[in-house]
């Protein structure tokens, strides 16, 4: 089976998100973090997390990219338990049993995104449309087979239409100072 792990190709996640996920954490989509909120009212780093963040399970921090990796059944069980604990601690889940069921669904969804070869990178683009959160996932793979993971070696992109919003990373970094 395959699951997602956060990856950091450069330090940008540490200044575009309030809390950046650590590299190598198990990851899920994280759209549930915005359930019941008004995404159109989000600004700054919260808006960036909504638009383009994948959730690291251990830190509950955000990552721009996740990598498809091989995982074992014990890995899946461990990340499901960890996510369930996080749902109780941070999201107000009424019980660990209910949180475990929800976590299982999140992990199954993350696994469903892993139909590409291991080491493929996944990115998300989230929108809010007619009261619903919609997600479009893109894959990034090195052209002509596996290569060392470098930020500028990923040239092929698969996914839906072009993204309509650009993020000025330099401007966000200046706001931090």
C-alpha positions, -999 to 999 in steps of 0.1 A, spaced: 0 0 0 10 36 -4 5 67 17 16 103 17 45 119 36 53 156 38 83 168 20 101 201 20 121 211 -11 129 245 2 122 266 34 91 284 20 66 263 40 81 277 72 71 312 64 39 308 43 21 287 69 15 295 106 27 260 114 47 241 89 47 203 89 80 187 96 95 168 66 86 131 66 54 133 85 25 112 74 1 135 56 -36 137 47 -56 163 27 -66 183 57 -98 198 42 -117 188 74 -97 215 92 -118 241 73 -152 224 78 -178 247 93 -157 278 86 -161 305 59 -130 300 36 -138 333 19 -131 351 52 -96 336 55 -66 359 50 -29 356 49 -13 324 61 -47 308 69 -58 314 33 -26 299 20 -32 268 41 -67 265 28 -57 270 -8 -26 248 -10 -19 230 23 -16 193 30 -18 184 67 10 167 85 -6 143 110 20 145 138 24 183 140 -10 193 125 12 217 105 9 223 67 30 213 38 28 224 2 38 190 -11 35 154 -1 54 124 -15 39 90 -23 57 64 -3 53 26 3 37 19 37 29 -12 56 -3 -22 74 13 -13 108 22 21 93 -15 26 83 -27 16 117 -3 38 135 -11 69 115 -48 62 119 -44 61 156 -23 92 157 -48 111 136 -76 100 158 -57 113 189 -52 146 171 -89 148 162 -98 145 198 -71 169 210 -74 196 184 -108 193 167 -131 184 195 -140 148 184 -165 135 210 -147 102 215 -116 83 204 -138 56 188 -156 82 166 -123 100 159 -107 66 148 -136 61 123 -131 96 109 -93 91 108 -97 59 90 -117 77 63 -91 104 60 -63 79 57 -82 59 31 -87 90 11 -50 99 13 -42 64 1 -66 67 -28 -44 96 -41 -14 73 -43 -22 56 -76 11 69 -91 46 54 -86 64 59 -53 83 92 -50 56 111 -71 48 144 -54 12 155 -47 0 191 -44 -35 203 -36 -55 233 -48 -86 240 -27 -115 262 -36 -148 271 -19 -177 269 -43 -214 271 -35 -208 263 1 -186 233 -6 -149 228 -3 -135 214 -36 -100 199 -40 -80 193 -71 -48 173 -68 -18 176 -90 11 152 -94 47 162 -101 71 137 -114 106 140 -128 107 139 -166 123 107 -181 122 86 -149 133 89 -113 159 115 -104 171 130 -71 143 152 -56 153 188 -64 128 216 -66 134 225 -102 138 191 -116 100 185 -116 87 194 -150 56 172 -157 24 182 -140 -8 163 -141 -41 176 -128 -70 199 -135 -69 234 -151 -42 259 -143 -44 275 -109 -60 310 -109 -42 324 -79 -5 331 -75 12 335 -41 39 361 -36 63 342 -13 87 372 -10 58 395 1 47 370 27 83 367 41 85 405 44 53 406 64 69 382 89 97 407 98 
